[in-house]
Structures are given as C-alpha cells and as structure tokens.
Amino acid sequence: MRFFLLTLVCLLAGPAMAQDAPITLTYQGSLADAGGQAISGVRVITFRMYEQAEGGEALWTEVHGETDVIEGTFSAVLGLRSAFGVAVMGADRLYLGVQIGDEVETTPRMRVGGALKAQWAAVAAHAKDVRDEDINPATVTVAGQQVINGDGQWVGDP
C-alpha cells in the first residue's frame, strides 16, 4: 500500500531553555492512502535530516515505532529519542525526510526553518555566560593546561 503525506504542518520550536532540556522540534502531518482516504492506526515513521534537498547521507535519523495516526493526522516530537548532534546544528541548510513504514521516503524533502537553529544559538549563547549558576564539568582546562582533574582535584599551578 502506498501512502501520501497530504500536508506538513511543520516544525515548531520545542521546550523553553531549561537546563538539560533537549532541543526538539514538533512535527505534525496528514497521512492518506493512494485514494485520498485518511488513514487511522499505528504506523512506524522514520524521520531523517539531510544537508541536501535530494540524495546524500542522513545527518540524523529517528524512528518513531508506534505513531498513532488518527483520522489521517499524526504528531511527533523530534529530537527526544535521538538528540540532534553537531552535524545537524552545524549544517548550513537542513532538509527533513519522512518515511512511512517500509515505503520509499516521501518527496520532496521539507526545508527546515530557523526554529532549530534559533534554539541551538540560544544554548550556545547561554554557555558563554554562566554567572550565578552551578556548573558540573568533568575536568577544567585553561589555555590548554588542565587545572582540575577528573577527581575534582586542583592540579594547576597555584
């Protein structure tokens, strides 16, 4: 059976900047069969991010194994099961591919807007200034010289 994504009500920014909160995007779509009839049931949906609109290797993949499709509509929070890595965050352009079950990935891929990049930029900006906050590094290195080791002991020049 061949499936068609009818609409892609796409990517919204995920959770607010909370410590340890993953960067996520919410994806909502509509699914119908070849005759245009809305599909209901549980489907496996695989999401992939690419740098190219066509071809290329996926920078990120996340499988949603039991996605509820209700009267053709489904929703998935991307980035919770498989965190977006540096390759995704550093890409100049991003395109989202969606695959339903064992079918061929739908085309065209969808261009991912600025929501993901804006969240990543907010995390990076926060990392520049952590005044009045607790930090929990494994070690501390300054100018290439370790000053606190993995046991929390000062090993730098006094």
N, C-alpha and C positions, 0 to 999 in steps of 0.2 A: 504494500500500500504506500502510495506516495503522499507526503504531507506538504502543505504550503503554509508558510508564515504569512498571514494576511497583513498584519500591522505590527509595527515595532514601536511601542510606546516606551521610549528608551530610557536610558541611564540617568538616574537621579543620584545626587550626592548621598553618601552613606552617613554613618553616625558622626556626631559632633566630635571635635577634637578632645577625646578623653584619653588619658594615659593608657597605653596598651590596647586601645581600641583599634581593630584592623581597619584599613582603608577598604571600603566596599562600594559597590555600585548596585543599584536595584534595576533589574531588567524585567519588563513586562511585555508580553507578546500575545498574539492571537494565532490559533492553530486550527486549520481546517483541512478536510480531505480534498482529493482532486475534484470532487463535485461541488466544492464550496460549503459543505456541511461542517458546522462546528464540531470539533472532537471533544469528547469528555473521557476521562480515565487517567491512569498513571502512565507517564512516559519517562524514558531516560533522555535527558537533554545534556549535550556536551557544548560548552562554551570555550572558544579559543580567541586569543588576542594575537594579532599579526601586525607587522610594520607595513605590509603591502596590502593593497586592495584585492589583489589576486596572487595566488601562488605563495611561495615562501614557507618557511618553517614557523610554527606557532611559538610565540614567546611565553605563552601561559596557557594552561588548559585546566578546566574544572568540570567535573562530571556531576550532574545532579541526577542521581539514580532513581529517585522516586518523586518526580514532579507531578503534582496534581494539576490536571487540565480540566477546568470546569466550564462547560459551555463554550469551549474554544479559548478561554483565557487562562494564562499561567503567569506566574511571577517567580523570580529567583533573585537571591542576593548573591552577587558575585564577589569573590574575594574572601569569603568566610571559610571555605573548605580548603582553598589553596591560595595563600597570600600572593598578592601582586608583587613581583620581585623587581630588582633594579633594572632588568632588561625592559620590562613594561614601563616603568616610571621614567626611564631614560630615553625611550623611543620618541623620535620627532613626530611621528604620526602613528595612530593606532586604529586598527580595524577589528571589529568583532565578528567572528564566525559562529553560527549556531547550527548544531546538528541534532536532529530528532532521531532517536533510536539508532538503527544501522543505516539509515538513509544517507545520501550524499549531503554534505554541508550546504546549507542554503546560500544562494547568491542573489544579489551582490552582498558582499560583506558590508557591515554598517560602520561608518566612521564614528569613532568615539570622540566625544566633545571634550571640553575643558574641565568637566567635573572631577575626573580622576586626577588630572594634573594639578588642579587647584588644591585638592586635598593633600597631595604629595608635597606641594610647595608649602602648605601650612605646617606640615610635620617638619620639614627642613628648617623653616623659619623658627619654629619653636626650639629646635635643637641648638640654635645659635645662642639662645639666652635662657638659662635655667635658674636665674636668680630666685631665691626664696623657695626653691624646690629641692627635694631629695633626689639624688642620682644613685644609680646602682651599677657601676661599671665592673667588669671582671678584673681589669687592671687599669692603670693610668700611666700614659706615656706623654712626655712633654718634649718637643723638639727631637724626637727620635730616641730619647732616653727614658727607660722605664723608671718611674718614681714610686709606684705602689704595685706590688706583685699580686698574683692570683690568690694569695693567702691573706691579703689585706695589710701586708707589712710594708712599711716605708723602706725602700731600697735605694732611693735617690740621694744625691749629695745634700747633706744637711745645710 
